[in-house]
Amino acid sequence: MKVKEVADLVGISVRTLHHYDEIGLLTPEQTTESGYRIYSENDLERLQQILFFKELDFSLKKIKEIIDSPSFNQAEALEMHRKMLLDKRRRINTMIGTIDKTLKYKKGEIVMSNQEKFAGFDFSHNPYEQEARERWGDKAVNKSNAKLNSFTKAEKKEFEETFHAIYRKLAEVRHEDPASEIAQERIAEWYQFLNRIGTYSLGAFKGLGQLYVDDERFTKNIDQYGNGLAVFMRDAMTAYADNLQ
């Protein structure tokens, strides 16, 4: 199968498949003389494993390490995927139950305890944290976490409001040239904001922007503010870092 056929079959972008090839995560067994990638049955099985791991919030780097390990066993991995997805489904079902109860509570049909209002929520694990640690090390992440944890309730509220305001302002100008004056003014606000909770070098800032595009989870969350915002931010962050370096 050619790359477009695989993309259509699976429901991911051609760009994502190209990226998987570039980082050595999924390199097709054949390439034609014209440069077309040809995916085999084995390639599709590997892609299936990759997508199972991604669904469970593994980083691309960790997925590659696991799948390329000499001890990797596909059948064992599928059993593990099944178990973890069942756990995830149980948590989601609990959260759906919490929503149903809350709707009845709001209608005055039932009494609901504070504990019941938050059944199913689990913030003990940040799916992005491991990826951040792999890219920039424990020290930077621990420093950011410590800073966030030191905030008062009022400071956290102000932090969240500022965060959303910056993204909305960036979304307003996402159709402008990323290197334009207005785009650079607003991306500078994002750089300054990030350095409130950590220490981001210009190189790390540029790398973070690339992650917004490389990782579909980030792209999806960012593009909620406006389609194409992740790519715009990546380009604006690159221009900002390059201009100041």
C-alpha positions as CSV (number, residue, x, y, z in Angstrom):
1,M,0.0,0.0,0.0
2,K,1.2,3.5,-0.8
3,V,1.4,6.1,2.0
4,K,-1.9,7.9,1.0
5,E,-3.7,4.5,1.0
6,V,-2.4,3.7,4.5
7,A,-3.3,7.2,5.7
8,D,-6.9,6.8,4.4
9,L,-7.2,3.3,5.9
10,V,-6.0,4.2,9.3
11,G,-7.4,7.8,9.6
12,I,-4.1,9.6,10.2
13,S,-2.3,12.2,8.1
14,V,0.3,11.5,5.4
15,R,2.5,14.0,7.3
16,T,2.3,11.8,10.4
17,L,3.5,8.7,8.4
18,H,6.3,10.7,6.9
19,H,7.3,11.8,10.4
20,Y,7.3,8.2,11.7
21,D,9.6,7.3,8.8
22,E,11.9,10.2,9.5
23,I,12.4,9.3,13.2
24,G,12.8,5.5,12.3
25,L,9.6,4.5,14.1
26,L,7.9,3.1,11.0
27,T,10.0,2.9,7.9
28,P,8.3,1.1,5.0
29,E,10.0,-2.1,3.7
30,Q,10.1,-0.7,0.1
31,T,10.6,2.6,-1.7
32,T,10.1,2.8,-5.4
33,E,12.6,4.4,-7.8
34,S,10.2,7.4,-7.9
35,G,10.5,7.7,-4.1
36,Y,7.1,6.4,-3.2
37,R,6.8,4.6,0.1
38,I,5.3,1.1,-0.1
39,Y,4.0,-0.4,3.1
40,S,3.9,-4.2,3.7
41,E,1.6,-6.3,5.9
42,N,4.4,-6.3,8.5
43,D,4.5,-2.5,8.4
44,L,0.8,-2.3,9.0
45,E,1.1,-4.6,12.0
46,R,3.8,-2.4,13.4
47,L,1.6,0.7,12.8
48,Q,-1.2,-1.0,14.7
49,Q,1.1,-1.5,17.7
50,I,2.3,2.1,17.5
51,L,-1.3,3.4,17.5
52,F,-2.2,1.2,20.5
53,F,0.7,2.6,22.4
54,K,-0.3,6.2,21.4
55,E,-3.8,5.6,22.6
56,L,-2.3,4.8,26.0
57,D,-0.3,8.0,26.0
58,F,3.2,6.6,25.4
59,S,5.6,9.0,23.8
60,L,6.9,8.2,20.3
61,K,10.4,7.8,21.7
62,K,9.2,5.3,24.3
63,I,7.2,3.4,21.6
64,K,10.2,3.1,19.4
65,E,12.3,1.8,22.3
66,I,9.7,-0.8,23.2
67,I,9.0,-2.1,19.7
68,D,12.7,-2.2,18.7
69,S,13.7,-4.1,21.8
70,P,14.9,-7.6,21.1
71,S,12.6,-8.9,23.9
72,F,9.5,-7.3,22.4
73,N,6.7,-9.8,21.9
74,Q,3.7,-8.8,19.8
75,A,1.3,-11.2,21.5
76,E,2.3,-10.0,25.0
77,A,2.0,-6.4,23.9
78,L,-1.5,-7.0,22.6
79,E,-2.5,-8.6,26.0
80,M,-1.0,-5.6,27.8
81,H,-2.9,-3.2,25.4
82,R,-6.1,-5.0,26.2
83,K,-5.7,-4.8,29.9
84,M,-4.8,-1.1,29.9
85,L,-7.6,-0.2,27.6
86,L,-10.1,-2.1,29.8
87,D,-8.8,-0.1,32.8
88,K,-9.2,3.1,30.8
89,R,-12.7,2.1,29.7
90,R,-13.6,1.5,33.4
91,R,-12.4,5.0,34.3
92,I,-14.3,6.5,31.4
93,N,-17.5,4.6,32.3
94,T,-17.2,5.9,35.9
95,M,-16.9,9.5,34.6
96,I,-19.9,9.0,32.4
97,G,-21.8,7.8,35.5
98,T,-20.6,10.9,37.3
99,I,-22.0,13.1,34.5
100,D,-25.4,11.3,34.7
101,K,-25.6,11.6,38.4
102,T,-24.7,15.3,38.2
103,L,-27.4,16.0,35.7
104,K,-30.0,14.3,38.1
105,Y,-28.5,16.3,41.0
106,K,-28.9,19.6,39.1
107,K,-32.5,18.7,38.4
108,G,-33.0,18.1,42.2
109,E,-33.7,14.4,41.6
110,I,-30.9,13.0,43.9
111,V,-28.5,14.1,46.6
112,M,-24.9,14.0,45.6
113,S,-21.8,14.0,47.9
114,N,-18.7,16.0,47.1
115,Q,-16.8,12.7,46.6
116,E,-19.4,11.5,44.1
117,K,-19.0,14.7,42.1
118,F,-15.4,13.9,41.3
119,A,-15.6,10.1,40.9
120,G,-13.5,8.9,37.9
121,F,-11.2,11.9,37.8
122,D,-7.5,11.1,38.0
123,F,-4.9,13.8,37.8
124,S,-2.1,11.8,39.3
125,H,-0.6,11.2,35.9
126,N,0.2,13.8,33.3
127,P,0.4,12.1,29.9
128,Y,2.7,14.8,28.6
129,E,5.1,14.8,31.6
130,Q,7.2,11.8,30.5
131,E,7.7,13.2,27.1
132,A,8.8,16.5,28.5
133,R,11.2,14.7,30.8
134,E,12.7,12.8,27.8
135,R,13.1,16.1,25.8
136,W,14.4,18.5,28.5
137,G,15.3,16.5,31.5
138,D,13.9,16.0,35.0
139,K,15.3,19.3,36.4
140,A,13.2,21.6,34.1
141,V,10.0,19.6,34.7
142,N,10.5,19.3,38.4
143,K,11.1,23.1,38.6
144,S,7.9,23.8,36.7
145,N,5.9,21.4,38.8
146,A,7.3,22.9,42.1
147,K,6.4,26.4,40.9
148,L,2.9,25.4,40.0
149,N,2.3,23.5,43.2
150,S,3.4,26.6,45.2
151,F,0.7,28.7,43.7
152,T,-2.3,29.8,45.9
153,K,-5.8,29.1,44.7
154,A,-6.1,32.7,43.4
155,E,-2.7,32.5,41.7
156,K,-3.7,29.3,39.9
157,K,-7.0,30.9,38.7
158,E,-5.1,33.9,37.4
159,F,-2.5,31.6,35.8
160,E,-5.3,29.6,34.0
161,E,-7.1,32.8,32.8
162,T,-3.8,34.2,31.4
163,F,-3.0,30.9,29.7
164,H,-6.4,30.9,27.9
165,A,-6.2,34.6,27.1
166,I,-2.8,34.2,25.4
167,Y,-4.1,31.3,23.3
168,R,-7.2,33.2,22.3
169,K,-5.0,36.2,21.3
170,L,-2.7,34.0,19.2
171,A,-5.7,32.4,17.5
172,E,-6.9,35.8,16.5
173,V,-3.8,36.4,14.4
174,R,-3.1,32.8,13.2
175,H,-3.8,33.7,9.6
176,E,-1.1,36.4,9.7
177,D,2.6,35.8,8.8
178,P,4.1,34.1,11.8
179,A,7.1,36.4,11.5
180,S,4.9,39.6,11.4
181,E,5.2,42.2,14.1
182,I,1.8,41.3,15.7
183,A,2.5,37.6,15.6
184,Q,5.9,38.1,17.2
185,E,4.5,40.4,19.9
186,R,1.9,37.7,20.9
187,I,4.3,34.8,20.8
188,A,6.7,36.8,23.0
189,E,3.9,36.8,25.6
190,W,3.8,33.0,25.4
191,Y,7.5,32.8,25.9
192,Q,7.4,35.1,28.9
193,F,4.5,33.2,30.3
194,L,6.3,29.9,30.1
195,N,9.3,31.4,31.9
196,R,7.1,32.2,34.8
197,I,6.9,28.5,35.7
198,G,10.3,27.3,34.4
199,T,13.4,28.2,32.5
200,Y,13.0,27.9,28.8
201,S,16.0,28.6,26.6
202,L,15.3,29.8,23.1
203,G,16.3,26.4,21.8
204,A,13.8,24.7,24.1
205,F,11.1,27.1,23.2
206,K,11.7,26.3,19.5
207,G,11.7,22.6,20.2
208,L,8.4,22.9,22.1
209,G,6.9,24.5,19.1
210,Q,7.9,21.6,16.9
211,L,6.4,19.2,19.5
212,Y,3.0,21.0,19.0
213,V,3.0,19.8,15.4
214,D,4.8,16.4,15.8
215,D,2.5,15.1,18.5
216,E,-1.1,14.9,17.5
217,R,-2.3,15.1,21.1
218,F,-0.8,18.6,21.4
219,T,-2.1,19.6,17.9
220,K,-5.6,18.6,18.8
221,N,-5.7,20.5,22.1
222,I,-4.1,23.7,20.7
223,D,-6.3,23.7,17.6
224,Q,-9.4,23.8,19.8
225,Y,-8.7,27.6,20.0
226,G,-8.6,27.7,16.1
227,N,-7.8,25.4,13.3
228,G,-4.2,25.7,12.3
229,L,-3.1,27.4,15.5
230,A,-0.5,24.6,16.4
231,V,1.3,25.1,13.1
232,F,1.1,28.9,13.4
233,M,2.6,28.7,16.9
234,R,5.4,26.4,15.8
235,D,6.4,28.8,13.0
236,A,6.0,31.9,15.2
237,M,8.1,30.3,18.0
238,T,10.8,29.3,15.4
239,A,10.9,32.8,14.1
240,Y,11.1,34.3,17.6
241,A,13.9,32.0,18.7
242,D,15.9,32.5,15.4
243,N,15.6,36.2,15.6
244,L,16.9,36.4,19.2
245,Q,19.6,33.7,19.0
